Amino acid sequence: MSRKKSNRTLIIIFVLLLAVFAVNQLVKMSRGERSFRDDIIEYQASDISRITFYPKGAPAQEVELYKEDSLWKLKAGGKEYSADQEMANGIVEELAFITPDRLVANKKDLWKDYDVTDSAGTRVVVFGPKKSKTELVLGRFSYNQATRKPSTYLRVDKENDVFAVEGYLAMTFSRDINGLRNKTIFKGNPNDITKITFTYPADSSFTLVKENNQWLCNGQPVDSARTSNYLTNLTYLTGNGFRDDFNTANATNPVYGIQIEGINLLPVGIKAYSDISGLVINSTENKSTYFDGMAGDLSKRVFLPRSSFLPKQ
């Protein structure tokens, strides 16, 4: 009898403790208090030095985003690339500030409902100070029509909880590596440009010069609207296609070239080389990257003939 009484006492104590816990959680909820973690990444954006991720459906293809000499770079497939700095900083900020909106599941059996299983999710590893790291598994993306807010489902590795976090985090890491690369050819202010030298074959070269706030083409007044349009397009120039297959040993004799000079502006050269696939564009502002000159009519937008700047006869 004493053993039965002892077991009954233990059961009563357990039930009471469970009830106390439940009441405590209800009180927290009624007060608006969170019953789950406040942060996903527990260090600041400035402390994040490296991020690796494994795209969904290609778990063996690691992409690494890392900082070197204050600049973000990419590594994948044994190759290194210059990263889009604004995009890289945006990713780091997004990761550092993600906060769980709500807990949607706390059992491993429910992971599949949110695509956060090891096979269905996108694995992201965030490296912080003193060799610390946080491993995440990003699941599916959803959009709430009522609140008009996007959400991503995620879990922290080795934990059962699945959280909904506001934002496009799932889409951020669904890009291929080319979507994260530096596509800049030239970036500047059109008002700072004072001279552009066009180096073309034979005797077709010419120079645009700004004198007394007026543009001249080889000394002749230009069509101001057409010239302004060219300068506007030029000053945020990006490439749409990469030519990683281009043999850089052939980058010795450009067929076309422009040199951009101006106020508070280091000279920037943009050159076009010819190979069997067409024109290949390279800029001193992004020296390690070669672009397809045919993609988006890039070469036609950069290397205009002299007649394009002169008033129509």
N, C-alpha and C positions, 0 to 999 in steps of 0.2 A: 504493500500500500504506500509505503514511504517513497518508493521509486516512482510510482504513478503520480503521487502528489508533487514530487520534484519536477517531473516532466511537464505537468500541468502548469506549474509555477513559471517554468522557463518559457512555455508557449505564451502565457499571459504577458510576461515581460517583453517578449519579442513583439507581440501585437501592439502593446502600449508604445514601444519605441517607434514602430512603423507608423502608428497614428500620430505621434508627436512630429515625426519627419513630414508626414503629409500635411498636417496643419501648418507647419513652418513654411512649407512651399506655397500653400494657399495664401498665407499672410504676405509672403514676399510678392506674389502675383498681384494681390489686392493693392499693395503699395506701389506697384509698378517696378518692383525690383527684379533683376534678371536672375534666373536660376542656372545660367550657363556662363561660359567664359566671355569676357568682354573683348578680348583681342585675339586675332588669329596669329599675326606676326608680332612678337613681343620686343621688337627693336625698331629704331627710327630708320627712315629712308636713307639717311646719310651713312648709316652703318651697314647697309646692304652692298656687298662687293661683288656678288656673283649669283646668277640664277641659272639653273639648268632645268630643262623641261623635255618631256618625251611626248611628242604629238600622238593624239588618239589614233589608234590603228597602226602605229609604227613605234612600238615601245622600245625598239633597239636603236632608233635614230635619235640620239641625244643632240639637243641644241643648247649651246652654252652662251649666255650673255654675261660678259665680265668687264670690269673696269680696269683700265691700264693707263697710267699717267693722266688721270682725270677724264679720260674718254672711254665711252662704251664700245666694246667690240663683240663680234660674234664668232663662234666656232662651230662647225658642223661638218661631218664627213671628212675630217682631217684637214679642212681648209679654214682659213681665217678671213673675216670680212669686216669692213667698217660698218658700224651700226648707225641707224638713224638716232641721233642724240636726243631729240625731243621725244621721240617715241619711247626710247629706252628709259629716260627719266620719268615719263608718264607711267610706264609699267611698274617701276620701282615705287613711285608714290602710291599707285593704286594698291599694290600689295601691302605696303606699310600701313595703310589706313583702312583696310577692310575690317569691318565689324559685323559680327553675326546679327542679322535681323531677328531670326527665330530659329529654334531647334525644330527640325522637321522629322527626325528619326534618331533613335538611339540603339538600334539593333542591327547587327551585321546582315541579318536576313532581309532587311529593307534597303540595303545599299543599291540593289539592282533597280529599284524604282526611281532612283535619282542619278543613275549612270555613274556612281562613284566606286564601283568595284575596281579591282586592280586591272582587269582586262578592258573595261569600258571607259574608264576615266583617263584624264590627262594628268600625268604625274609632274609636279613642279617642286623643285627643291630650292629654297631660299637660304643663302649663306649670310650670316651676320658676323658680329664681332667675336673674337676669341674662339674661333672654330665652331661657333654655334650654328645650327641650321634647323629649318622647319620644313618638313615634307608635307605637301598637300596633294590631294587627289581631287581634281575639278570634274564635276559632272555636267549634267545638261543645263541649258540656258532656258529661262522662261520669261514671259512678259505678262505682267498683270494689266489687263485692259482697264480695270476699274481705277487703279491707282496710277496707271501709266508709268510704271517703274519696272526696269529689267532686274532680274535676279539670276544668280548662279548658285548651284548647289555644290557644296564641297565638304570634305572631311579632312581632318589632320591625321596623317599616317599613324597607325598603331592605336587609334581611338575609334570607338564605335559611332560617336555622335555625327550626324549630318546636319549642316547648317545651310540656311538660305542667306546669301549676302547680296546686297544691292550692287548692281553694276554689270558690266559686260566682260567680267574676268574670263569666262569660258571662251568668249570670242577672241579675246586678246591672245590667248595661247593656241588658237586654232589656225593662225596664220602659218604659212610655210616660211622658211628662212628669208626668202627674197622680200617678203612683206616687212621684215624688220631691218633690212639693209639700208645704208645711206645712198639715197638716189640723187643727191645734190650735184648739180653741174655748176651752177652759179647762183649766189644769193646776195642781194645788195639793194641799195636804194637808187632808183633811177635818177633822182636829183643829184646824186654824188658822182655820177659818171660824166666825164668830160672829154673822153677820147676813146674811139674804138678803131683799131687797125685791122682791116680785112686783107688777109694774105691768100691770094687765089692764083691759079695757074696762068701762065703767059702774062699778058698785060692787063688782066682784069682786077688787079688789087686796087684798093682805095681806102680812104680814111675819113671817118666822121669825127669832127672836132667841134666842141662847144666854145664859142667865142662871144663875149658880151651877151651871154644868155641866149645866143642863137646858134643853132646847129648848122654846120656847113659840111658838104660832101665834096672833098677835093676843092674847097674854096667856093663851091656853089651853094646857094640857099637850098634847103631841103623842103620837102612836104612835111610840115610840122605834125600833122595828124598821123601820118604813116610812120614817121620816125618815133613819135611818142608811143605808138602802139607796139613797135618793135622793142623799145626800151622796157616797157611794162612787162612784156612777155619774157624778156631776157632776164630780168632781175629776180625771178623766182623760177629758175629753170631746173627741171628734174628729168631724169631718164625713166622710161617705162619698161625697158628690156635690158637685161644684162648679157654681156658677151664674155663669159668666163672662159670660153674656148679660144679666145683670140690669142694668137702667139705674140707676146709683147716684144719679141725680137724684131717684129715687123714695124714697131712703133718708132720709126726713125725718119721716115719721109712723109709727112702729112700732105694730103692733097688739098685740104682747106684748113684755114686757121683764123681765129680772131684773138686780139689782145685787148682787154678791157682795162682802162685806167681811170682814175678819178681822185676826188678829194677824200682823204682818210680811207683810202682804198688801195690795198696792195694789188699790183697788176695780176690779172687772172688770164690765163691762156686756155682757149678751148680749141682742140684740134680734131680733125677727121682723118682717119686712115682707111685705106681701101684693102679689102681682102675678098676672097671668092664669094662670101655671103653678102657683101655690100659694104656700106660705110660703118666705121666703128668710131665712136666719140669718146674723148678723154679730156678731163679738165685738171688744171693744176690745183683746183680747190678740192678735188677728190681723186688724187693721183693713182690710187691702187685699183680703181674701178673703171671698167670699159663698158660702154653702152651701145646698144643697137641703134644706129643712126636712122634706120628705116621705121622703127617702132614709134608710132605717134607722129610720124613725119618730123622727127627731131632735127635731122640735118637740114631740112627745108626751112625750118623755123629759125635756125641759127645762122646759116650761111646764105644770106640773101644777096642778090646781085645789086650792083650800084643803082640800077634803074628803079629799084623798089623804094628808094629814099628820095628820089627827085620828083618834082611836080610833073603831073601828067601833061603831055603836050597836046 
